[in-house]
Amino acid sequence: MPAMKNILGIIASPRKGGNTDSLIREILKSANEYGSGIDKVYLYDYAITPCNACNSCKETKNCIHDDDFEKIIEKMKNSSVWIIGTPVYWWGPSAQLKAFIDRWYGVERAVFRDQLCALVIPSGGSGRSYSRHVVGMLEDIFSYLGIKHQGTILASGHGSRGSVLRDEQLMSEARDLGKQLAGLV
Ligand SMILES: Cc1cc2nc3c(=O)[nH]c(=O)nc-3n(C[C@H](O)[C@H](O)[C@H](O)COP(=O)(O)O)c2cc1C
């Protein structure tokens, strides 16, 4: 029997119960209430070795690293919608998300083409200037790979763990996005 198509949350913050995690959980909870199957991965629970640019994936179609990367790609293949969440770290994404995305270099492009994906990006600083590079980087990658962007939740000005939980407007945005994504599965 083929695996059920889920909405998959990919949480690229090391802080469980933090802002990325809280928003993705709210989106998934809402999507689930509207009938979607849901799943989530915490990237920091997986061993993801950085790409060393050996290019063997281009010749053999396989990566030389024997780690957890393929486990996540398998989950992604079995999901109709992805939600990628990363905190802003030094105007960029978290190191684990960057390591993960660098490894996409060796993944067949069909995995990404026409895939639906939403973004969640908390930052301690208020205003878009803190998240603009992360947003720009991910939107350019989406456009390059043919990923269909389904919306972004920017949680600016949320530095402390889980402070988004007290921001009713953001939590409501998260629930709305969950409903919207459930309608796509
Ligand atoms: C190593 C590190 C670097 C950070 N760099 C920035 C930054 O450049 N700009 C910013 O606005 N916030 C920065 N922050 C704050 C985080 O983006 C903020 O606390 C966010 O809510 C963390 O999300 P989380 O709770 O999901 O881990 C940084 C936090 C850490 C730990």
The ligand as a Tripos MOL2 file, in Angstrom:
@<TRIPOS>MOLECULE
LIG
   31    33     1     0     0
SMALL
NO_CHARGES

@<TRIPOS>ATOM
      1 C1         23.1950   31.6460   17.3000 C.3       1 LIG1
      2 C2         22.0390   32.6030   17.2070 C.ar      1 LIG1
      3 C3         22.0700   33.6230   16.2860 C.ar      1 LIG1
      4 C4         20.9890   34.5050   16.1580 C.ar      1 LIG1
      5 N1         21.0480   35.4890   15.2130 N.ar      1 LIG1
      6 C5         19.9880   36.3110   15.0470 C.ar      1 LIG1
      7 C6         20.0110   37.3230   14.0360 C.ar      1 LIG1
      8 O1         20.9660   37.4900   13.2830 O.2       1 LIG1
      9 N2         18.9120   38.1250   13.8920 N.ar      1 LIG1
     10 C7         17.8200   37.9840   14.7070 C.ar      1 LIG1
     11 O2         16.8620   38.7500   14.5300 O.2       1 LIG1
     12 N3         17.7730   37.0300   15.6640 N.ar      1 LIG1
     13 C8         18.8260   36.1830   15.8530 C.ar      1 LIG1
     14 N4         18.7720   35.1980   16.8080 N.ar      1 LIG1
     15 C9         17.5290   35.0270   17.6080 C.3       1 LIG1
     16 C10        16.6410   33.9170   17.0670 C.3       1 LIG1
     17 O3         16.3470   34.1070   15.6940 O.3       1 LIG1
     18 C11        15.3390   33.8890   17.8660 C.3       1 LIG1
     19 O4         15.6080   33.6600   19.2310 O.3       1 LIG1
     20 C12        14.3560   32.8470   17.3570 C.3       1 LIG1
     21 O5         13.1100   33.0160   17.9670 O.3       1 LIG1
     22 C13        14.8290   31.4380   17.6280 C.3       1 LIG1
     23 O6         13.8850   30.5290   17.1570 O.3       1 LIG1
     24 P1         13.5790   29.1660   17.9430 P.3       1 LIG1
     25 O7         12.8900   29.5350   19.2240 O.co2     1 LIG1
     26 O8         12.7430   28.3860   17.0250 O.co2     1 LIG1
     27 O9         14.9070   28.5040   18.1870 O.co2     1 LIG1
     28 C14        19.8410   34.3350   16.9860 C.ar      1 LIG1
     29 C15        19.8240   33.3040   17.9290 C.ar      1 LIG1
     30 C16        20.9080   32.4520   18.0560 C.ar      1 LIG1
     31 C17        20.8710   31.3260   19.0770 C.3       1 LIG1
@<TRIPOS>BOND
     1     1     2 1
     2     2     3 ar
     3     2    30 ar
     4     3     4 ar
     5     4     5 ar
     6     4    28 ar
     7     5     6 ar
     8     6     7 ar
     9     6    13 1
    10     7     8 2
    11     7     9 ar
    12     9    10 ar
    13    10    11 2
    14    10    12 ar
    15    12    13 ar
    16    13    14 ar
    17    14    15 1
    18    14    28 ar
    19    15    16 1
    20    16    17 1
    21    16    18 1
    22    18    19 1
    23    18    20 1
    24    20    21 1
    25    20    22 1
    26    22    23 1
    27    23    24 1
    28    24    25 2
    29    24    26 1
    30    24    27 1
    31    28    29 ar
    32    29    30 ar
    33    30    31 1
@<TRIPOS>SUBSTRUCTURE
     1 LIG1         1 GROUP 0 **** ****
